[in-house]
Amino acid sequence: MPGVNDLSFMTKIVEIERQLRRLATAKISVIENVNTVSASGSALTLPDVTTATMNHVTLTANCALTFPTPLAGKSFTLKLIQDGTGSRTVTWPTSVCRFDSGTAPTLSTAAGSIDTFSCVCDDGTKFDVYFAGKGMA
């Protein structure tokens, strides 16, 4: 076993420290997978976050949503886009969702309008659903 005074041993330690400093200052880019649904239909199951963390859904009918299984640390973005008809609604999976003031959000109804939601699970039982953007176009 090399001793503390062994030059090759010390050289390796210095190299490891240099690499650790480089990693500590490295910028890591994350590209998220997007699940695009061009026609929601009357029911839609969102994929688990291991498959996609961004969901762009064009509502073509009133739609019942099913969310992934809640697990602490899971989060995803849900963008709901009204089709050319507009006035589409969603039925939220309230068994796995919590909403501000306990009330499910009301969607924008104009044709082409976009509502975006951030869905975050921090307790392993439910997703907290937050409006991130309402009535965008």
Secondary structure, 3 states (H helix, E strand, C coil): CCCCCCHHHHHHHHHHHHHHHHHHHCCCCCCCCEEEECCCCCEEECCCCCCCCEEEEEECCCEEEECCCCCCCCEEEEEEEECCCCCCCEECCCCCEEEHHHCCCCCCCCCCCEEEEEEECCCCCCEEEEEEEEEEC
